[in-house]
Amino acid sequence: MKAGGAREGEPVSSPAPEAGRVARGALWATIEVWGVELLQLLVFTALARLVGPEAFGLVALAMAFVLVPQNLLVHGGWIEALVQRRGLTRDEIDSVFWLLAGLGLSSGLLLAAGAPLAAALLGLDELAPLLRVLAVCPFLTSLMVVPAGLLQRRLALAPLAVRSILGVGLGGVVAVALALAGGGPWALVANEIAWPLAGVVVLGLAAGHRPRLRASFRHVRSIGRFALGITGEQLSTLGELLVPRLLLGALVGPTAVGLWGLARKLFDLSAELVARPALRVALPSFARLRERGEGLEAGFGLAVELTALAAVPGYAFALVIGADLVAFAFGEAWREAGEALRILALLGPLLPLAMLLGSAFQAAGRADLVLRLAVLGAGLLLLLLPLAVWGVLGVAAAFCLRGWLLAPIRLGLARRALDLRPAAALAPLGPILAAGGATILAMASVRALVAVEGLEGPVGIGLVAAVGAGAYAAALALLARPALRRAAEGLAGLRTRPVAPAAVRVSRPSPDS
């Protein structure tokens, strides 16, 4: 039997997320995210010094076209639909697989055919050959979506970690070798292709899904209804990701695109390292709480608290020494990216709350709210993007202003749709943000002293970072002891003994489920 042991028309079991399973899932998600992001950062650092901002900008502009179909496939709601669906059958799994494979292949062909037009629109002839090769990415991505959804449904996250780490590691080796040989932007192209290629092999083998040559629109219709809301949200997200690239490319040039890409990458790194492991576990856990008729408030508050504990010091460091770190790690040519990172760090307090609220809306079957927030956010960003006339720093300011304007709207929707009180959602953040504020004050004071004494550079950065780490630990011990205790209890859950997974017996859902 394939696809989790299900026969044709028979529901695929979905194990209940007992504490040990959830904790182990969170552990593997953390291993994946930290392993991938740290490897990517290592590869990026080497490539940044070897090829420079202009080459990064050229590939980022080519990926601006590729990411539209690629992200709609992998982040367009299909994985979430497979995870949350109560009665998933083999027919539905196969039908979704072939639908996505067809979409991936057709979009890749369209990208390859339209490469000369894209290059002409941006006035960059060298863009066309890069885009033709990168057009293979959507098709490769489409083949790994269903296996990834089946594994995440079972909270079997170890293969996801292997896939990601293997893809980044092999891609990094090839990319650095090409860069050393003078490959320029082609080194970055090889790096982009490695991740989906590894995913096809590793996830396909681990999920145990062997698609049959059959598909039915009827079987994907109700799944597609759920995915459609997230697809719409992803379109808005893609707009805010790609429009600044294209705008900077047209107004300033590919170097500015490369600088903005690094600033966004380093800012998004915080979300990947801290929030992504929580999100991997949050969606299936929130969905099971909903099935049992339990409220989300207690579990949501704990998730926000634990995520903020790890996220806040990173934003404090970025705010105070972000530009110095970027210039030291990547070279002085990239310093402006560090200044943009300092502006983006002002969004730090909002990020864990916003991302976890998105998972809670999806678990409650309210993907429409995620879509509405995304559309509203995209509209606000478009209104603010004229700030791009000030270059990379203006774009960073537009993103920061948009985030703070959306925060009260997001909390209001959570109150109405999830019965989640804003005070309860924000309360866990208070002591942690206070500790973060104390950390910023301590680091800023030491940085000013370091500048006066002429110790700028690696010695000064190390001294400021050490003071910041000590200040955050001391402030947490003074202001947030209950949060530290709950974090310790969560880590203790990793030692929970495994139990046999129980199949969830549910009736076949109606098309509206």
N, C-alpha and C positions, 0 to 999 in steps of 0.2 A: 504494500500500500504506500502511496506517495502523499506528499503534502501534509505531513503530520499524521499520517495513518488514516486519512479519510478516503472512503470510497465515493463513487459518483453519487451526488445528491445528498451525501451524508455530512452533517455539520463537523467542521474541524474543531477539536477541543481547544479550549483556552484556559490554561491553568490559573487557579486563583492565586493572587499575589500575596502568599503568606510572607511573614517578615523576613525569613531567611532568603527566599527567592528574590524579593525586592532588593534586599541589601546586596546580594551577590550581583544582581543586575546593575545596581548603581556602581558597584566596584568595577565591573567590566566596562561599563560606559565611561567611567573615569579613566581607566587604563587606556581605552581607545582615544578619548579626547586629548588627554595629556600627552600620550605617546605621539599622536598625529601632530598636534599643534607644536610641540617642542621640536619634533623632527622638521616640520615645515619651517619653523623659525630658524633652525640651524641651516637648512638648505637655502632659505631666502637670504640669510645674512651672507652666505658665500656667494650666491648669484648676484646680490646687490652690488658687491664690490667688483665682480667680474664683468658685468654687462651694463650697469648704470641705469639711471631713471628713464632714459629715452626708450631703451629696449623694453623695459617693464611697461611703459606707457603704450607702446605699439601692441604688445600682446594683450594688455588690458582692454584696448579698443576692439581688438578682434574678439575677445571673450565677451564683450558687451553684446555681441550678436549671438554667440553660442549659448550664453547663459539663459537666454529667454526660453528656448525649448528644453535645455538641460535641467534648469531649476523647476520648470513646470512639471517635468516628469518625476524628479526625485523628491521635490517639496510641494507638489501640487495637490496633496491630500490623499493620494492613493495608498501610501503606507499607513497613514492614520485611519483610513477607511477599513483597511484589512485588520488593523489592530482592534478597533472598537466594535466591529460588526459581531453581533451575538451568534448568528448562525451562518458560518462561512462554509461553503461547499467547494468540492473539487472543480465542478463546472465553473463556478464563479472565479476561482483562482486562475484557471486556464484562460478564461475569456479576458480577464484583466491583463494577463501576461501578453496575449497576442495583440490586444488593442494598443498597449504601450509600445510594443515592439514595432508595430506599424507606424505609430506616431513618431518614434525615434528615427526610424529609417527615412521617412518622408521629410522630416525637418532637416536631417543631415544633408539630403540631396538638395533641398532648397537653399541651404546655406552655401553649399559648394557652388551652385549655379549663380547665386547672387553676390559672390565675393567681389567680382570686378565693380559692381554697382556700389557696394559699401565703400570700397577704396576710393572710388571717384567722388562720392558724397563728402568724404572727409579730406580729400586732396592728398591721400597717402598711398602711392602706388605699391609700396612694399607691404601693405596690409593684405592684399588679395591672396598671395600664396600662403600666408599664415592662416588665413581664415579657411581656405580650402582643406588644409590638413586638419585643423581643429574641428571641422564639420563632422568627424567621426565620433566625437564625444557624446552627442545626444543619443545615438544608436546604442553605444556601449552602455550608457547610463540606463536606458530603457530596459535592458536585459536583467539588471540587478534589482529593480524596484520591488517586484513581487517576492523574490527570496528574502530581501531585507525586511519586508512587512511580515512575512511568516515567522522569521526569527525574532523580531521585536515583539510579535504577538505572544510568543512563548517565553519572553524575557530571556532568550538564549542569545546574549549579547557578545559572547566571546568571539564568534566568527566575524562579527562586525568590527571588533577591535583588530583582529588579524588582517582583515581586508584593508582597513585604512592604514595601518602601520606598514604593511607590505607595500601598498601602492605608493605611499609617500617615500619610503626608504628606497625602493627600486627607482622610482622617478627621480629622486634626488641624486642618486649615483649617476644615472645617465645624463641628467641635466648639467651637473657640475663638470662631468667629463666633456660634454659638448661645449660648455662655456670656456673651459681651459683650451679647447682646440679652436676657439674663435668662432663658435657657432652663433653667438649673439642671441637674438630673440628666439632662434630655433631651440635653444636649450630650455627656454621657458615653455615652449610648445610641447616638448617631450614630457615635461613635468606635469602639464595639464592632462595629458592623455593617460598617464600611468594609473591615476586613481580609479577611473571607471573600468579600465582593463583588469586591474586586480580584483575589483568588485565582482565582475562577471564570473571569474574563475572561483574565487573563494566562497562567495555567498551562494552561487549555484550548487556547489558541492555540499555545503553545510546545511542548506535548507531542505535538501532531499526532494526538491520539486522538479519533476520531469514533465514539461508541458506536453499535452496531447494535441494533435492537429485538429482541434475543434474549438469553436468560439461562438458565443451567442450574445447579441445585444441585450436580450432580455435579462441575462445573468449579470450584466454590468450596469444596468440602468439604475437600480437603487443605490449601488455602491457609488456610481458616478454622481448621484444627487448630493451625497455627502461630500465627495471630493470637489465638486464644483465650487462650493463656498470657499474652500481653502485655495483652490486654483485661482479664483478671483482675488483673494488676499495676496497670493504670491505674485500675481501680475502687478499689483500696486507696489509690493516690495521690490520687484525687479525694476520698476520704474524709478524708484528712489535710489536703486543701486547703479542703474545704467545712465540715467539722464545727467547726473553730475559728470560722469566720465566723458560723455559726448559733448557736453557743454564746455568743459575745460579743454577738451581736445580741439574744439572749434575756435574758442576764444584765446587760448593761451598756447596750446601745443601738447605733444605727447609727453614732454617732461613733466608738466603739471599733472597730467593723468597718472604718471608713475608715482609722483609724490603723494597725491591723494590716495592712490591705491595702497601705499604703505601705511598711511595714517589709519585708513579704514581697517586694514588687515590687523594692525596691532590693537586697535580698539575692539574689533570682533574677536580677537584672541581671548580677551577676558570673558566674553560670552561663551566661547567654546570650552575654555578650561574650567569654568565654574558653573555656568548655568546649563550647558548642554547635557552633562551627566544627570542632573536633576530632571531635566525635561524628558530624557529617555525613559525614566521611571515614572514621572509624574502622570503622563497621559494614561498608560494602562492602569495605574493605581487609582487615579481620580475616576476613571471609567468604572472600575470595580466597586468603588465606594458608592457611585451612583446606582449601580445595579442592586446593591444591598440596601438602598434607601437611606444611606448615611449622609450627613452634611459634610461640606468640604472645608468649613472654616478652620477647624483645628489642624487638619492635615496641611492645608494651604499655608497657614501661619508658620508652621514648623518648616515647611519647604522654603519659604521666603527667608526665614531667620538663618537657616543653615547655609543657604546660597549667599546671603549678604555677608556672613562671617568671612567667607573666602574672597568675595568680590571687592569689598570696600577697600582693603589695603592696596590692591592693585591700582584702583583709580586714584588713591591718594599719591602713590608713587608717580603715576603718569602726570598728575597735575603739577607736581613740584619739580620732578627731574626728567620728565618725558623727553624734552628736546635734547638734553645732555646725553641721555641713554641712546637715543636714535643716532645722534652724531657720532658717538663713540663706537656703536656697533656697526653701523652701515657706512659711515664716512660723512664728512661735512656737507657733501652735496645733497644729503637727505635731511638736513636739519629742519627745513621748513615743514617736512612731514611730522617731525616731533612737536613743533609748535601747534600744528593742527590737532595732534593727539591730545595736547594739554586742554584745548577747547572741548574736544569730545569727552574728555574725562569728567566734565561737569554733568554729563548724563548718568554717571555711575550709580547714584542712589536709585534711579528709576528702573534700571535694566532688569534686575532679578524679578521685581514686581511685575513688570510688563510681560516678560516672557512666560512666567508661571500663570498669569492670568489668561494668556492665550491658550495654554494647555487646558486650563479649567473650562474655558468656553467650549473647546472642542470636545472634552469629555462629557459635557452636559448636552451635547448635540446642538450647540449654538455656534457653529462655524460661520453663520451669517453675521454674527457680531464681530468676529475676527475680520471678515471681509469689510464690514462698514468702517471699522477702525482703520484698516489699511487704506481704504479709499480716501477717508478723511485726512489721514496722515500724508498721503501722496499729494492731495490738494493743497494742504498747508505748506508742504515742502516746495511745490511749484511756485506758490506765492512768495516764498522766501528766497528762492534760488537766484533772483537778481543780485543777491549778495556775492555771487560768483565773479562779479567784475573785480572783486578784491582777491581773486585767485583761490588758492587752496584754503586759506584761513577764512575767507568769506563763506565757502561751502560748509566748512566745519561749524561756523556760527549758525548757519541756516538749520543744520541738523539738530544742534543743541536747542535752539529756540523751539523747533517743532516738537521735540520730545517733552519739554516742560508744558507746552500748551495742550498736549494730548493727555497728560497725566490725570487731571480731574475728570475728564470725560470717560476715560477707561475705568476709573473707580466707580463712577456713577452707574455705568452699565453693569459692573460686577454686583453692585447692590441690588439692582432690579432683576437680573437674570440668574444670579447664583445665590441670592440672599446672603451675600458676603458683605458685612459691614466694613466701610472704609477704615474706621478706627481699628477694627480687629486686624485688617490687612496691613495697616501701617505700624501698629504697635510694636511688632518684633524688630522693626528697623530702628526705632529710637535710640536704644543704648548702643547699637552697633555704629550708627552714624555719628553719635557723640564721640565714640572711640576713634572713628576715622577723622573727625575734626581735630581732636587732640594730636593725632599723628601728623596731620598736615601742618599744624602750627609748629610742632617740634622739628619737622624736616625743613620747613621754610626758614626757621631761625638758623639751623645749622648750615643750610645752603648759603645764606647771606654771609655767615662767618667764614665759610670756606672761600667764597669769592673775594672777601677782603684779604684773606691770608694768601691768596694766589694758589690754592690747592685744587683748582678746577682740573678735570680729567678723571682718569680711573680712580685715583686716590680719593678725590673729593666725592665722586659718585658713590664709592663704596662706603665712605663715612656717613653720608646722608642716608643711604639705604639702611645701614646698620642701626642708626638712631631711629629711623622710622619703624623698623621691625620691633625694636625694643619698646618704643612708645606705644605701638598698637597692642602688643602683648600686655603691657602694664595697664593700659586703659581698659582693655577687655576684662582683666582680672578685677578692676575696680568698679566698672560700670555694667558689665554684662555677664556676671557669673552664671545666672540661670541659663543663658544661651550656650555657654561653654559646657554646662552640665548636660544639656539636651544633645549637643553635638557628640559628647563622649558616649552617651547612651546609644546614639545612632551608629557610631563606629562599633560599639559592642555587638550590635545586631549582625555584623558581618560574621560573627562566630556562631550564629544560630544554626543548629543542625538541620540539614535538609530533610524534607519530608516528600513523600511521593506526590507528584502533581495530581490534582483532581480535575477531571473534565467538568466543564460547566455545561449542564444539561439545560438547553433552552429550546423553545419551539422555533420553527422557521419564522423569521420576522416578516412583517408586512413591508410593502415597497416604501412606506413612509418612515420606517424605523431608522 
